[in-house]
Amino acid sequence: MLEIKNLKKSFDGRQILNGVDLTVEDGQILCIVGPSGAGKTTLLRCITGLEAADSGEFLIDGQPFDPKGMEASDAVMGVVFQDFNLFPHLSVLENITLAPQLVLKEAKAAAEQRGLDLLNQLGLEDKGGLYPYQLSGGQKQRIAIARALAMKPKILCYDEPTSALDPQLRDEVATLLLKLKAQGMTQLVVTHDMDFAEKIADKLLKVTALDQKG
């Protein structure tokens, strides 16, 4: 279980997050929704350690943790970025296996086998040798998810996973996230798309930058 208590964050004297409380149980999907500029992405960046919170308490299974102080090899959080952030000069399989080899010190053969297993799980078993420019937006999204899963995180976080996708692909992403949920993956999803959120969420947190409790 992930708990966050009284999280605050400001930039240049402007309060972005003003006392966020949230709880998400193992295997749940929590959707963080709200208008543009309300601080959804900032909240996700604080949770994943990409941004330092001004104050707040972070707990996993009741034990305090510091998102900024965690080693990458601890792999509590996996992040799927809005723009995917795939390495254009690496193949799909290389994108997925690079971090496990460098950070988790996995042998190349083991990392590649897990990468192939993930591609098969996500319906992309024939894409391992392609490069990002050869993929559709929906395929890039799934590759980004596979890359995050390769680090064996406890919680998978997404920043606007459907922002660049058409309605059919949004439905495919919803199906994929629900499939991961069925496998026990805890997920945090930042989205402005309420229809998408309502399809997948166990819980909703509405961020207003004034009073966030969820």
Summary of the structure (lengths in Angstrom):
residues: 214
radius of gyration: 17.0
end to end distance: 14.1
largest distance: 50.0
contacts: 673
relative contact order: 0.22
helix: 37%
strand: 25%
